[in-house]
Amino acid sequence: MRIGFRTFLAVVLGCGAGAQVAQEFDGAVALEYVEVQLRFGPRVPNTAGHRRAGDWILERIRATADSVEVQSWDHVTSAGDTLQLRNFIARFRPELSERVLYVAHWDTRPKADRSSNLGQQQLPVPGANDGASGVAVLLGVADVLAVREPSFGVDLLFVDGEDYGDFGRNIDVLLGSRHYAESLDRAAATPLFAVVWDMIGDRDLRIPQEPNSVDAAPEVVQRVWEKAAELGYGRIFTRESGAPMTDDHVPLQQVGIRAIDVIDFEYGPGNSFWHTTEDTLDKVSAESLQVVGDVAVALVRR
């Protein structure tokens, strides 16, 4: 008999370590964080919604983190436009040299180029799952770590300009993670590992192992998937191989960080919601955010 996702999750949360960790991270609050981001409208660089959303994220992490850094810079696109961009870094236990880096992008795509309706292709993507879900998990983790400090130093990196340009030609994309990697202090300690959390709020959550992550940092993939299995989430964090991703983990890998991508790229039937106007709040669930949040918190506990 196949049980529904909600029923399966309820069983998981009622037993063992999963119950203990679930008391820390709150998936319902994380879903509220997704909703707040959507109220700002699309978070496309140089728009009012983008500015207001960034200010809100900054306010949230200043209320929880031990220290906060803002990286501000301008990026001139291939079309000659100047984008005003910001990365936010929330640090917990900044005095520790052993650190873990978590990453999510907070911007949204300016055009829904994969929408089936030609008119909608000129509209921006709402970004409920592709953007807001990862941010919501990082904010939920920040809430947890503000109450009970992590065993390691933790940096939560909210990157800007990930989804702006052309992934096929690798132009004007991954701008925030590239800026972070270029400005990284090489004299400082490299993070033990980094995890990019992207598109992890899908109601029908299923997270395979991303090939570029397995190739570049197999021990980090193993660590994350084993932790998910310990929590009872092995049917969601599957051992199958997914599609290779060009995502924010790649610039980090290029500067020597052991970075992986946790992503559920099959978003809707035939991936029909990705980069469309259908990337809306009703496609995201508190239960999915709970699963990912539980794993993210457990990874920074001894």
C-alpha positions as CSV (number, residue, x, y, z in Angstrom):
1,M,0.0,0.0,0.0
2,R,1.3,3.4,-0.9
3,I,0.7,6.0,1.8
4,G,0.5,9.7,1.1
5,F,3.4,12.1,1.8
6,R,1.7,13.8,4.8
7,T,0.9,10.4,6.4
8,F,4.4,9.1,5.8
9,L,5.9,12.3,7.3
10,A,3.6,12.1,10.4
11,V,4.9,8.6,11.1
12,V,8.5,9.7,10.7
13,L,8.2,12.7,13.0
14,G,6.7,10.5,15.7
15,C,9.7,8.3,16.2
16,G,13.4,8.4,17.1
17,A,15.8,11.2,16.3
18,G,13.4,12.7,13.8
19,A,11.1,13.7,16.6
20,Q,13.9,15.4,18.6
21,V,15.1,17.4,15.6
22,A,11.6,18.3,14.5
23,Q,11.0,20.1,17.8
24,E,13.8,22.6,16.8
25,F,13.0,23.4,13.2
26,D,9.4,24.6,12.4
27,G,8.2,23.8,8.9
28,A,5.0,25.8,9.4
29,V,7.0,28.9,10.2
30,A,9.3,28.2,7.2
31,L,6.2,28.1,5.0
32,E,5.2,31.5,6.4
33,Y,8.7,32.8,5.4
34,V,8.0,31.6,1.8
35,E,4.7,33.5,1.9
36,V,6.3,36.7,3.1
37,Q,8.8,36.6,0.3
38,L,6.0,36.2,-2.3
39,R,4.2,39.2,-0.9
40,F,7.1,41.4,-2.0
41,G,6.5,40.2,-5.5
42,P,9.2,38.8,-7.8
43,R,12.6,39.5,-6.4
44,V,14.3,40.5,-9.6
45,P,17.4,42.7,-9.2
46,N,16.8,46.5,-9.5
47,T,13.1,46.2,-8.6
48,A,11.3,47.5,-5.5
49,G,10.3,43.9,-4.6
50,H,13.9,42.8,-4.7
51,R,15.1,45.7,-2.5
52,R,12.3,45.2,0.1
53,A,12.8,41.4,0.2
54,G,16.6,41.9,0.8
55,D,15.9,44.4,3.5
56,W,13.5,41.9,5.2
57,I,16.1,39.1,5.1
58,L,18.7,41.4,6.5
59,E,16.4,42.4,9.4
60,R,15.6,38.7,10.1
61,I,19.2,37.5,10.3
62,R,20.3,40.6,12.3
63,A,17.8,39.5,14.9
64,T,19.2,35.9,15.1
65,A,22.8,35.7,14.0
66,D,25.9,36.5,16.1
67,S,27.2,38.7,13.3
68,V,26.1,39.7,9.8
69,E,28.1,40.8,6.7
70,V,26.6,42.4,3.7
71,Q,28.4,42.2,0.3
72,S,27.2,44.9,-2.0
73,W,28.4,45.3,-5.6
74,D,27.3,46.2,-9.1
75,H,27.3,43.8,-12.0
76,V,27.2,44.9,-15.6
77,T,25.3,42.4,-17.7
78,S,26.0,41.2,-21.2
79,A,23.3,43.6,-22.4
80,G,25.0,46.6,-20.7
81,D,22.6,46.9,-17.7
82,T,24.0,47.5,-14.3
83,L,22.5,45.3,-11.5
84,Q,22.7,46.4,-7.9
85,L,23.2,43.2,-5.9
86,R,23.7,42.1,-2.3
87,N,24.8,38.9,-0.6
88,F,24.0,38.4,3.1
89,I,26.2,36.3,5.4
90,A,24.8,35.4,8.8
91,R,27.4,33.9,11.1
92,F,26.9,31.7,14.2
93,R,29.8,31.2,16.5
94,P,32.2,33.2,14.4
95,E,35.1,32.5,16.7
96,L,35.3,28.9,15.6
97,S,37.6,27.8,12.8
98,E,35.6,24.6,12.1
99,R,32.7,26.0,10.0
100,V,29.9,24.8,7.8
101,L,28.5,26.9,5.0
102,Y,24.8,26.8,3.9
103,V,23.7,28.6,0.7
104,A,20.4,29.7,-0.9
105,H,19.6,32.3,-3.5
106,W,17.1,35.0,-2.7
107,D,16.6,36.5,-6.2
108,T,14.0,35.3,-8.8
109,R,14.1,35.0,-12.5
110,P,13.1,38.1,-14.6
111,K,11.3,36.1,-17.3
112,A,9.3,32.9,-17.1
113,D,10.9,31.6,-20.3
114,R,9.7,28.0,-19.9
115,S,6.0,29.0,-19.5
116,S,3.8,27.3,-22.2
117,N,1.9,30.5,-22.8
118,L,4.0,32.9,-24.9
119,G,2.6,36.0,-23.2
120,Q,3.6,34.6,-19.8
121,Q,7.1,34.1,-20.9
122,Q,7.7,37.9,-20.6
123,L,6.5,37.9,-17.0
124,P,8.8,37.3,-14.0
125,V,8.8,34.0,-12.1
126,P,7.1,34.2,-8.6
127,G,9.8,32.0,-7.2
128,A,8.0,30.2,-4.4
129,N,10.1,27.0,-4.7
130,D,13.0,28.3,-6.9
131,G,14.3,30.9,-4.4
132,A,11.9,31.3,-1.5
133,S,12.0,27.8,-0.2
134,G,15.8,27.7,0.2
135,V,15.7,31.1,1.9
136,A,12.9,29.9,4.2
137,V,15.0,26.9,5.3
138,L,18.0,29.1,6.0
139,L,15.9,31.5,8.0
140,G,14.4,28.6,9.9
141,V,17.8,27.2,10.7
142,A,18.8,30.7,11.9
143,D,15.9,30.7,14.3
144,V,17.0,27.3,15.7
145,L,20.6,28.3,16.1
146,A,19.7,31.5,17.9
147,V,18.1,29.4,20.6
148,R,20.6,26.6,20.8
149,E,24.1,27.2,19.3
150,P,25.6,24.8,16.7
151,S,28.4,22.4,17.4
152,F,30.4,24.0,14.6
153,G,30.6,27.5,13.3
154,V,27.9,28.1,10.8
155,D,27.7,30.6,8.0
156,L,24.3,31.1,6.2
157,L,25.0,32.7,2.8
158,F,22.0,34.3,1.0
159,V,23.2,34.9,-2.6
160,D,21.8,37.4,-5.1
161,G,21.7,37.2,-8.9
162,E,21.7,33.4,-9.2
163,D,18.8,33.2,-11.6
164,Y,19.1,36.4,-13.7
165,G,20.6,35.4,-17.1
166,D,21.2,32.5,-19.5
167,F,22.2,29.2,-18.0
168,G,22.7,27.6,-21.4
169,R,25.5,30.1,-22.2
170,N,26.6,30.5,-18.6
171,I,26.1,34.3,-18.9
172,D,24.9,36.5,-16.0
173,V,24.0,33.6,-13.7
174,L,25.4,32.5,-10.3
175,L,26.4,36.1,-9.7
176,G,26.2,36.0,-5.9
177,S,28.1,32.7,-5.4
178,R,30.8,33.9,-7.9
179,H,31.2,37.2,-6.0
180,Y,31.5,35.3,-2.7
181,A,34.0,32.9,-4.1
182,E,36.1,35.7,-5.7
183,S,36.1,37.7,-2.4
184,L,36.8,34.8,-0.2
185,D,39.7,35.3,2.2
186,R,42.1,32.5,1.2
187,A,44.1,33.0,4.4
188,A,41.0,32.2,6.5
189,A,39.9,28.6,7.1
190,T,38.0,26.9,4.3
191,P,34.6,25.6,5.4
192,L,34.5,21.9,6.3
193,F,31.8,21.6,3.7
194,A,29.1,23.6,2.0
195,V,25.5,22.7,1.1
196,V,23.4,24.6,-1.4
197,W,19.7,24.3,-0.6
198,D,17.7,25.0,-3.8
199,M,14.1,24.0,-4.9
200,I,13.5,22.0,-1.7
201,G,9.9,23.0,-0.9
202,D,8.1,20.9,-3.6
203,R,5.0,19.2,-2.2
204,D,6.1,16.0,-3.9
205,L,9.6,16.1,-2.5
206,R,12.2,13.7,-3.8
207,I,15.9,14.6,-3.7
208,P,18.3,12.5,-5.7
209,Q,22.1,12.9,-5.6
210,E,23.3,15.5,-8.0
211,P,26.2,14.2,-10.2
212,N,28.5,17.3,-10.0
213,S,28.3,17.1,-6.2
214,V,29.1,13.4,-6.2
215,D,32.1,13.9,-8.4
216,A,33.5,16.9,-6.5
217,A,32.6,16.1,-2.9
218,P,31.4,12.5,-2.5
219,E,32.1,12.5,1.2
220,V,29.7,15.5,1.7
221,V,27.0,13.8,-0.2
222,Q,27.4,10.7,1.9
223,R,27.3,12.7,5.1
224,V,24.1,14.5,4.1
225,W,22.3,11.4,2.8
226,E,23.3,9.3,5.8
227,K,22.0,12.0,8.1
228,A,18.7,12.1,6.2
229,A,18.5,8.3,6.5
230,E,19.1,8.4,10.3
231,L,16.2,10.8,10.6
232,G,14.0,8.4,8.7
233,Y,14.0,10.4,5.4
234,G,15.7,7.9,3.2
235,R,12.6,7.7,0.9
236,I,12.9,11.4,0.2
237,F,16.7,11.7,0.0
238,T,17.1,8.9,-2.5
239,R,20.3,7.2,-3.5
240,E,19.5,7.6,-7.2
241,S,21.4,9.9,-9.5
242,G,19.7,13.1,-10.6
243,A,20.4,15.5,-13.4
244,P,23.7,17.4,-13.3
245,M,23.1,21.0,-12.2
246,T,24.9,24.3,-12.9
247,D,24.1,25.8,-9.5
248,D,25.7,27.9,-6.7
249,H,27.9,24.9,-5.6
250,V,30.0,25.1,-8.8
251,P,31.7,28.5,-8.1
252,L,32.4,27.3,-4.6
253,Q,33.9,24.0,-5.8
254,Q,36.1,26.0,-8.2
255,V,37.8,27.7,-5.2
256,G,38.4,24.5,-3.3
257,I,35.3,24.3,-1.1
258,R,33.7,20.8,-0.7
259,A,30.3,22.0,-1.8
260,I,27.2,20.0,-2.9
261,D,23.8,20.8,-4.3
262,V,20.7,19.6,-2.5
263,I,17.9,20.1,-5.1
264,D,14.7,18.5,-6.2
265,F,14.8,19.5,-9.9
266,E,11.7,17.6,-10.9
267,Y,9.3,20.3,-10.1
268,G,5.8,19.5,-11.3
269,P,4.8,16.9,-14.0
270,G,7.6,16.8,-16.5
271,N,9.3,19.7,-14.5
272,S,6.5,21.9,-15.8
273,F,6.6,24.5,-13.0
274,W,10.3,25.4,-13.2
275,H,11.0,28.9,-14.6
276,T,7.3,29.4,-15.2
277,T,4.6,31.6,-13.7
278,E,3.3,28.4,-12.0
279,D,6.1,28.5,-9.3
280,T,3.6,29.6,-6.7
281,L,2.8,29.2,-3.0
282,D,0.4,26.3,-3.5
283,K,3.2,24.1,-4.9
284,V,5.2,24.3,-1.6
285,S,4.5,22.5,1.6
286,A,5.4,22.9,5.3
287,E,6.0,19.1,5.4
288,S,8.7,19.3,2.7
289,L,10.4,22.3,4.4
290,Q,10.3,20.4,7.7
291,V,12.2,17.4,6.2
292,V,14.9,19.6,4.7
293,G,15.1,21.8,7.8
294,D,15.5,18.8,10.1
295,V,18.4,17.5,8.0
296,A,20.1,20.9,7.8
297,V,19.9,21.4,11.6
298,A,21.1,17.8,12.4
299,L,24.2,18.3,10.2
300,V,25.5,21.0,12.5
301,R,24.9,19.0,15.7
302,R,27.5,16.5,17.0
